[in-house]
Amino acid sequence: MLLQSDLAQSRIFWDRYEWRLEDDFSYECLEDQPIRMDVTDHIALLLDPGDDFCYISLALQEKNDEDIEIAWDDQAHFHPFVLRFEEWKLISEHLAKKYETDLWIPSLLLRRFVGVESCTNYDSVFAWELHMRRISGLFTEEELQCWPRQREFEDPKFWESCDRKWVYKEPYGWVFEGSTAYSLRQSESLSFPFEAWNTMINAIKKQQ
């Protein structure tokens, strides 16, 4: 099981996870218990939201090795962006099939880690996100019709002044470069597990 059914089917859980609802709560079942996503036989992603979702971490772990934090999201010095749009869909579809769960569950869990680089890119991300919310059955059609968009992301001038871009660089593969990328997946990073990450992505593609 990827995520406990009572959590996955709870609208309040998702509102809290996505910081739309800020109240006092504690999910004891998630305290020091990351959501483990075994992507391959040797590589896993560990999503650790903690019990109160104040600091949400994503780590990669190779078999028998210590996990390496590859992204985190908080409301201070966040560096969440580690996924390209295509990777978000690829990993989500793979996890849904492997865990025999609904596609929207891994998709919404991983949404916050998607790095956007342009108006067109944002349109694609938003459309997929909205589709995932629709098939979840947790949101009314009225809500979805007026689901809030990040308006600055729709302004070309914003991207002209924004220093963040997905770039393919050897030997790293895809990196999210720039002073406003808020990402650990940069070529200058000494700790990001590029080899393991690329191995994981390639393994998923081979199974398609």
ZINORPE-V563431 format. One record per pair of residues at least 12 apart in sequence whose ideal C-beta (glycine too) atoms are under 10 Angstrom apart, sorted by the first residue. I is the first residue (numbers start at 1). J is the second residue. If there is no record, write none. Layout:
i: (I I)
j: (J J)
//
This chain:
i: (1 1 1 1 2 2 2 2 2 2 2 2 2 2 2 2 2 2 2 3 3 3 3 3 3 3 3 3 3 3 4 4 4 4 5 5 6 7 7 7 7 7 8 8 8 8 8 8 8 8 9 9 9 9 9 10 11 11 11 11 12 12 13 13 13 13 13 14 14 14 14 14 14 14 14 15 16 16 16 17 17 17 17 17 17 17 17 18 18 18 18 19 19 19 19 19 19 19 20 21 22 22 24 25 25 25 26 26 26 26 27 27 27 27 27 28 29 30 30 30 30 30 30 30 31 31 31 31 31 32 32 32 33 33 33 33 34 34 34 34 34 34 34 34 34 34 35 35 35 35 35 35 36 36 36 37 37 37 37 37 37 37 37 37 37 38 38 38 38 38 39 39 39 39 39 39 39 39 39 40 40 40 40 40 40 40 40 40 40 40 41 41 42 42 42 42 42 42 42 42 42 43 43 43 43 43 43 43 43 43 43 43 43 43 44 44 44 44 44 44 44 45 45 45 45 45 45 45 45 45 45 45 45 45 45 45 45 46 46 46 46 46 46 46 46 47 47 47 47 47 47 47 48 48 48 49 49 53 53 54 54 54 54 55 55 55 55 55 55 56 56 56 56 56 56 56 56 56 57 57 57 57 57 57 57 58 58 58 58 58 58 58 58 58 58 58 58 59 59 59 60 60 60 60 60 60 61 61 62 62 62 62 62 65 65 67 68 68 68 68 68 68 69 69 69 70 70 70 70 70 70 70 70 70 70 70 70 71 71 71 71 71 71 71 71 71 71 72 72 73 73 73 77 78 78 79 79 79 79 79 79 79 80 80 80 80 80 80 80 81 81 81 81 81 81 81 81 81 81 81 81 81 81 82 82 82 82 82 82 82 82 82 82 82 83 83 83 83 83 83 83 83 83 83 83 84 84 84 84 84 84 84 84 84 84 84 85 85 85 85 85 85 85 85 85 85 86 86 86 86 87 87 87 87 87 87 87 87 87 88 88 88 88 88 88 88 88 88 88 89 89 89 89 89 89 89 89 90 90 90 90 91 91 91 91 91 91 91 92 92 92 92 92 92 92 92 92 92 93 93 93 93 94 94 94 94 94 94 94 94 95 95 95 95 97 97 98 98 102 102 102 102 103 103 103 103 104 104 104 104 104 104 104 104 104 105 105 106 107 107 107 107 107 107 107 108 108 108 108 108 111 111 111 111 111 113 113 114 114 115 115 115 115 115 115 115 115 115 115 116 116 116 116 116 116 116 117 117 117 117 117 117 117 117 117 117 117 118 118 118 118 118 118 118 118 119 119 119 119 119 119 120 120 121 121 121 122 122 122 122 122 122 122 123 123 123 125 125 126 126 126 126 126 129 130 130 130 130 131 133 134 161 162 162 162 162 163 163 163 163 163 164 164 164 164 164 164 164 164 165 165 165 166 166 166 166 167 167 169 169 169 170 171 171 171 171 172 172 172 172 172 172 172 172 172 172 173 173 173 173 173 173 173 173 174 174 174 174 175 175 175 175 175 185)
j: (35 99 100 101 35 36 37 38 47 95 96 98 99 100 101 102 105 106 109 30 35 37 47 99 101 102 105 106 108 109 27 29 30 35 101 105 29 27 29 30 35 105 101 102 104 105 108 109 136 138 102 105 136 137 138 138 136 137 138 139 25 138 25 27 30 53 138 104 105 108 109 133 136 138 139 138 49 52 53 30 49 53 56 108 109 111 112 53 108 111 112 53 54 56 73 74 75 112 148 53 53 75 52 51 52 53 50 51 52 53 49 50 51 52 53 51 51 47 48 49 50 51 52 53 48 49 50 51 52 48 50 51 48 49 50 51 46 47 48 49 50 57 58 59 61 67 47 48 49 58 106 109 48 61 67 58 91 92 94 95 98 99 106 109 110 61 63 95 98 99 60 91 94 95 98 200 201 203 204 62 63 94 98 196 199 200 202 203 204 207 63 203 61 62 63 64 65 196 199 200 203 60 61 62 63 65 193 196 197 199 200 201 203 204 59 60 61 62 63 67 200 58 59 60 61 67 70 71 82 91 95 106 109 110 113 197 200 58 59 60 61 67 68 69 70 59 71 106 109 110 112 113 67 69 72 73 109 73 74 73 74 75 76 72 73 74 75 76 78 71 72 73 74 78 80 109 112 113 69 70 71 72 73 74 80 70 71 72 73 80 82 83 109 110 112 113 184 71 72 193 82 192 193 196 197 200 193 196 193 195 196 199 200 193 196 193 184 191 192 193 196 197 184 191 192 82 83 113 183 184 185 189 191 192 193 196 197 83 110 112 113 115 182 183 184 185 192 113 184 112 113 182 182 112 182 176 181 182 183 184 185 186 112 113 114 115 182 183 184 112 113 114 115 116 117 164 166 176 181 182 183 184 185 110 113 114 115 176 182 183 184 185 192 197 110 111 112 113 114 115 125 174 176 183 185 114 115 116 117 121 125 166 174 176 185 201 114 115 116 117 121 122 124 125 128 166 124 166 174 201 110 113 114 115 174 197 200 201 204 106 107 110 111 113 114 115 125 128 129 103 107 110 114 124 125 128 132 201 204 205 208 106 107 110 113 200 201 204 104 105 106 107 108 109 110 111 128 132 106 107 204 208 106 200 201 203 204 205 207 208 107 109 110 204 207 208 204 207 132 135 136 137 131 132 135 136 129 131 132 133 134 135 136 137 138 132 136 132 128 129 131 132 133 135 136 129 132 133 136 138 125 128 129 132 133 183 185 128 129 164 165 166 174 176 178 181 182 183 185 150 153 159 162 164 166 176 153 159 162 164 165 166 167 176 177 178 181 153 156 158 159 162 164 165 166 153 154 155 156 158 159 156 159 153 159 166 149 150 152 153 154 158 159 149 153 154 150 153 147 149 150 153 154 147 144 145 147 149 144 147 147 180 178 179 180 181 177 178 179 180 181 176 177 178 179 180 181 182 183 177 178 181 178 181 183 185 186 187 186 187 194 187 187 194 195 198 185 186 187 188 189 192 194 195 197 198 185 187 194 195 197 198 201 202 194 197 198 201 187 188 189 192 194 197)
//
